[in-house]
Amino acid sequence: MRNIDEDTITPAVLAAMAKCGNERLLTVMNSLVRNLHAFARDVRLIEEEWHQAIGFLTDVGHVTDDQRQEYVLLSDVLGLSMLVTTQNNRKPAACTEATVLGPFFVNGSPGYENGEDLSNGAKGRPCFVSGRVRGLHGEPVADAEIEVWQSDDDGFYDEQYADSKEPGPAHQARGRLHTLPDGRFHFRSILPEAYPIPHDGPVGRMLDALGRHPWRPAHLHFWIKAPGYEPLITHLFRNEDQYLDSDAVFGVRSSLVLDWVEHPAGIAPDGTATPSAFHTLDYEFVLNPIGQGQ
C-alpha cells in the first residue's frame, strides 16, 4: 500500500476490506467507499470543507440525547429517511402508504380503551378520530395495536416539554389502543397543527444556509401492528395546510391528505356536549398480508 495517490486510493481501500466475512456488510461498505470517494472527486472537496463537515457531524452528535435525535432529523431533511421507507414498504396499490417514523416516537406510551381521550390534557381544539383497519382483501383486522402520537396546539410534542418546569402528565397526545372485533376504532384527541422540526441546532443551521424552512404540515402519526400483516407506519395530513407541498422531511403522500370536518359546538360523536367547535376525521387503513408482495 505504498505510494498511493488520488487515483489508486479507492481500489486500495476496497482491497483492504476484501477479507470481510459478512457479505452484506462488505456490499454496503464497498458501495459507501466508492460513492464517498466519487463525491469528493466530483466536488473537488478541499480540506477546509472536509474539516467543516467533520465539525458539523460532531455537533449533531453533541446535540443528540434521550429527548432529541438530531441524526434522525438530518436523515429526514435530506430525504434519506423517506427514501429508505419507500424502498422497504413497496405494497399493492390498494394498501395504505407508509411514511417516516420521525424523531418523536417514544416507547411506553399509555394504553387507552376505544372512545377515551388520548390528549390527556394537551392544548388544542377537540378532535374525534374514527376509522377501520382491514386487510388487502377486505377482511376486518380485529385487535390490531394502534400507536398514535401528535403535536399540540403550539406545535410541540409532549417529550419536547421534558425539561419544562411546568407540572403535567408525562405523556400527552399519544397512546395505544386496539381495534374492535369489526376492525373499527375511535378515540378523542386534539386537532394537530403544523410545526417546525427542531431547528435550533446544526440541522437547523444547515436548513438556513440552504434557504429551506423547517416546517411540517399538520398530521397524526399512526403505527399499526397485527399478526399476519406487515406493520404500517404512516401519517394522516390535514388538507389545505400551507406546507403540504414543502414538507421539510418529504413525507406527504396525496392518498394521506384528508379533509378534517369542522362542526359547530353541540353534541360530539361520543354523545357528550361540546361547548366549542370540534373536528372529526374518519379513515380506513388497509394492511398488506405478510408474504403478499407488491
C-alpha positions in Angstrom: 0.0 0.0 0.0 2.9 2.4 -0.5 2.9 5.4 -2.8 -0.9 5.5 -3.0 -2.2 8.6 -4.9 -5.7 10.0 -5.6 -6.2 7.6 -8.5 -5.2 4.4 -6.6 -6.7 5.2 -3.1 -10.2 3.8 -3.9 -9.1 0.4 -5.1 -6.6 0.2 -2.2 -9.4 0.8 0.4 -11.6 -1.8 -1.3 -8.8 -4.3 -1.3 -8.2 -3.7 2.4 -11.8 -4.8 3.2 -11.9 -7.8 0.9 -11.5 -10.3 3.7 -14.6 -9.2 5.5 -16.7 -12.3 6.3 -20.0 -10.5 6.4 -21.3 -10.4 2.8 -23.9 -7.7 3.4 -21.5 -5.5 5.4 -18.9 -5.8 2.6 -21.5 -4.9 -0.1 -22.6 -1.8 1.9 -19.1 -0.7 2.7 -17.8 -1.2 -0.8 -20.6 1.0 -2.2 -20.1 3.6 0.6 -16.4 4.0 -0.1 -16.9 4.1 -3.9 -19.6 6.8 -3.6 -17.8 8.8 -0.9 -14.6 8.9 -3.0 -16.6 9.8 -6.1 -18.4 12.6 -4.3 -15.0 14.0 -3.1 -13.7 13.9 -6.7 -16.9 15.3 -8.2 -16.9 18.4 -6.0 -13.1 18.6 -5.6 -13.5 18.7 -1.9 -11.0 20.9 -0.2 -9.5 20.3 3.3 -11.3 23.2 4.9 -14.7 21.9 3.7 -13.8 18.4 5.0 -13.0 19.8 8.4 -16.3 21.7 8.4 -18.2 18.5 7.6 -16.5 16.7 10.5 -17.3 19.6 12.8 -20.9 19.5 11.6 -21.3 15.8 12.3 -19.6 16.2 15.7 -22.2 19.0 16.6 -25.0 16.7 15.5 -23.7 14.1 17.9 -23.4 16.6 20.8 -27.0 17.7 20.4 -28.4 14.2 20.3 -29.7 12.8 23.6 -32.7 10.9 25.1 -35.1 13.6 24.1 -33.7 14.7 20.8 -32.4 12.7 17.8 -30.5 15.1 15.6 -29.2 12.4 13.3 -32.8 11.3 12.6 -33.6 15.0 11.7 -30.6 15.1 9.4 -31.6 11.9 7.7 -35.2 13.3 7.4 -34.4 16.7 5.9 -32.0 15.1 3.4 -34.8 12.8 2.2 -32.9 9.7 3.2 -35.4 8.6 5.8 -38.3 8.7 3.2 -36.2 7.0 0.6 -35.4 4.1 2.9 -39.1 4.0 4.0 -40.3 3.9 0.4 -37.8 1.2 -0.7 -38.7 -1.0 2.2 -42.5 -0.6 2.0 -43.5 -1.5 -1.5 -47.1 -2.7 -1.3 -50.0 -3.3 -3.6 -51.6 -0.1 -4.7 -54.7 -0.6 -2.5 -52.7 -0.6 0.7 -52.2 2.4 2.8 -48.9 4.2 2.0 -46.1 4.3 4.6 -44.3 7.4 5.7 -41.4 8.2 8.0 -41.4 7.4 11.7 -39.9 10.7 12.7 -37.9 11.7 15.8 -40.8 12.0 18.3 -42.0 8.4 18.7 -41.4 7.1 22.2 -41.8 3.6 23.7 -44.1 3.0 26.6 -47.0 5.3 25.7 -50.1 4.7 27.8 -52.9 2.3 26.8 -56.5 3.5 26.2 -59.8 2.0 25.5 -61.8 2.9 22.4 -63.6 6.3 22.9 -61.2 7.6 25.5 -59.3 10.9 25.3 -55.7 10.4 24.2 -54.8 14.1 24.5 -54.6 13.7 28.3 -54.8 17.5 28.8 -52.7 18.6 25.9 -53.7 22.0 24.4 -55.8 22.0 21.3 -59.3 22.0 19.7 -61.2 18.8 20.3 -60.9 16.2 17.5 -62.8 12.9 17.3 -60.9 10.3 15.2 -62.5 7.1 14.0 -61.8 4.5 11.4 -61.3 0.9 10.5 -58.3 -1.4 9.9 -58.8 -4.1 7.2 -56.7 -6.4 5.2 -55.9 -6.1 1.5 -58.8 -8.4 0.7 -61.4 -6.5 2.7 -61.3 -8.6 5.9 -61.6 -6.7 9.2 -58.5 -6.8 11.3 -59.5 -7.3 15.0 -57.3 -6.5 17.9 -54.7 -4.6 15.8 -52.5 -2.4 18.0 -52.6 1.2 17.0 -50.0 3.7 18.3 -50.9 7.4 17.9 -48.9 10.5 18.5 -49.1 14.1 17.5 -48.2 17.7 18.2 -50.3 20.0 20.4 -51.9 23.4 19.6 -48.5 25.1 19.9 -46.8 22.6 17.5 -44.9 20.7 20.2 -44.8 17.0 21.2 -45.0 16.1 24.8 -41.4 15.0 25.1 -40.3 18.4 23.9 -41.6 19.6 27.3 -39.4 17.2 29.2 -37.2 19.9 30.6 -40.1 22.2 31.4 -40.7 23.4 35.0 -44.4 23.1 34.4 -46.0 20.1 36.1 -48.1 17.8 34.0 -48.6 14.3 32.7 -45.6 12.6 31.2 -47.5 11.5 28.1 -49.9 13.7 26.2 -51.4 13.5 22.8 -50.1 10.0 22.3 -51.3 6.5 23.3 -52.1 2.9 22.3 -55.4 1.3 21.6 -56.7 -1.8 19.8 -59.3 -2.3 17.1 -62.6 -3.8 17.9 -63.8 -7.2 16.5 -65.1 -5.5 13.4 -61.8 -3.7 12.9 -63.1 -0.3 13.9 -61.6 2.1 16.4 -62.4 5.6 17.7 -60.8 8.0 20.2 -60.8 11.6 21.2 -57.8 13.9 20.8 -56.9 17.4 19.7 -56.5 18.9 16.2 -52.9 18.6 15.1 -51.2 21.8 14.0 -48.3 22.4 11.6 -45.0 22.7 13.4 -41.3 23.2 12.7 -38.9 20.4 13.4 -36.3 21.4 16.0 -34.1 23.9 14.1 -32.0 25.5 16.9 -29.1 23.1 16.3 -26.8 22.1 13.4 -29.6 20.7 11.2 -31.5 24.0 11.5 -28.4 26.0 10.6 -27.9 23.8 7.6 -31.5 24.4 6.5 -31.0 28.2 6.9 -27.8 28.0 4.8 -29.8 26.2 2.1 -32.7 28.6 2.1 -35.1 26.0 3.4 -37.8 26.2 6.1 -38.2 23.6 8.9 -41.9 23.3 8.8 -44.1 20.1 8.6 -47.8 20.1 7.7 -50.3 19.2 10.4 -50.7 15.4 10.8 -51.4 12.5 13.0 -48.8 9.6 13.3 -50.0 6.0 13.3 -48.1 2.8 13.8 -50.4 -0.2 13.3 -49.4 -3.8 14.1 -51.4 -7.0 13.7 -50.4 -10.7 13.4 -50.2 -11.9 9.8 -49.8 -8.4 8.4 -46.9 -6.1 7.7 -46.7 -3.3 10.2 -47.7 0.1 8.9 -46.1 3.4 10.0 -47.8 6.4 8.4 -49.3 9.9 8.8 -52.7 11.4 8.1 -52.4 15.0 6.9 -54.8 17.9 7.2 -55.9 19.1 3.8 -55.2 22.7 2.8 -52.2 23.0 5.1 -49.8 25.6 3.7 -46.8 23.2 4.0 -48.2 20.1 2.2 -46.1 20.9 -0.9 -42.9 21.8 1.0 -42.8 19.3 3.9 -39.3 19.6 5.5 -38.9 15.8 5.6 -40.7 15.0 2.3 -43.2 12.7 3.9 -46.5 13.8 2.3 -48.4 11.4 0.0 -51.6 12.6 -1.7 -53.5 9.4 -0.6 -52.9 10.5 3.1 -54.2 14.1 2.7 -57.7 14.3 4.2 -60.5 16.7 5.0 -60.9 17.1 8.7 -64.5 18.2 9.1 -65.3 21.1 11.4 -68.5 21.1 13.4 -70.2 23.8 15.5 -70.5 23.4 19.2 -73.0 20.8 20.2 -73.2 17.1 20.6 -70.0 15.3 19.8 -69.7 11.8 18.2 -69.3 10.3 21.6 -72.6 11.8 22.8 -71.1 14.4 25.0 -72.0 18.1 24.8 -69.1 20.1 23.4 -69.2 23.9 24.2 -66.7 24.7 21.4 -66.4 23.8 17.8 -64.8 20.4 17.1 -63.4 18.4 14.2 -63.9 14.8 13.1 -61.8 12.5 11.0 -62.6 9.0 9.7 -60.2 6.9 7.7 -59.8 3.2 6.6 -56.3 1.7 6.9 -55.5 -1.2 4.6 -52.7 -3.6 5.7 -50.7 -5.8 3.5 -50.7 -9.5 4.5 -47.2 -10.9 5.1 -45.9 -12.6 2.0 -48.3 -10.8 -0.3 -45.6 -8.8 -2.1 -46.2 -5.8 -4.2 
